[in-house]
Amino acid sequence: SALVDVVDQAIQKGIAVVTFDSDAPNTNRSSYIGTDNKFFGRQLGKVLKQLQPDGGFYGIVSSFAPNILEREEGLREALGE
């Protein structure tokens, strides 16, 4: 993809590339700084259980972005779905 090419070109020129918030694991980036999205979702699930210990109904508005899908997965795990 275009992102891979740009990152690799920067690295070839001696520029260190660090991704944050959204990773680019298919590149040769130096490092990634960001959220453990699945953990974030599990923590959200714990908070929801504290707010409604007897359970309840929750609406999940999501997207197809990988980080959002990981958060949703963690949330569903925490809620026992």
ZIBELRA-V116111 format. One record per backbone hydrogen bond with DSSP energy under -1.0 kcal/mol. CO is the residue of the C=O (numbers start at 1). NH is the residue of the N-H. E is the energy in kcal/mol with one decimal. If there is no record, write none. Layout:
# ZIBELRA-V116111
co: (CO & CO)
nh: (NH & NH)
e: (E & E)
This chain:
# ZIBELRA-V116111
co: (1 & 2 & 3 & 4 & 5 & 6 & 7 & 8 & 9 & 10 & 11 & 17 & 19 & 20 & 24 & 31 & 33 & 35 & 36 & 37 & 38 & 39 & 40 & 41 & 42 & 43 & 44 & 45 & 46 & 47 & 48 & 52 & 65 & 66 & 67 & 68 & 69 & 70 & 71 & 72 & 73 & 74 & 75 & 76 & 77)
nh: (5 & 6 & 7 & 8 & 9 & 10 & 11 & 12 & 13 & 15 & 14 & 30 & 33 & 22 & 27 & 19 & 21 & 37 & 40 & 41 & 42 & 43 & 44 & 45 & 46 & 47 & 48 & 49 & 50 & 51 & 52 & 55 & 69 & 70 & 71 & 72 & 73 & 74 & 75 & 76 & 77 & 78 & 79 & 81 & 80)
e: (-1.8 & -2.3 & -2.6 & -2.6 & -2.3 & -2.2 & -2.3 & -2.2 & -1.1 & -2.6 & -1.8 & -3.1 & -2.6 & -2.5 & -1.8 & -2.4 & -2.0 & -1.4 & -2.3 & -2.2 & -2.2 & -2.6 & -2.1 & -2.1 & -2.0 & -2.0 & -2.4 & -2.1 & -1.7 & -2.2 & -2.2 & -2.2 & -2.4 & -2.1 & -1.8 & -2.5 & -2.2 & -2.2 & -2.4 & -2.7 & -2.2 & -2.3 & -1.9 & -2.9 & -1.1)
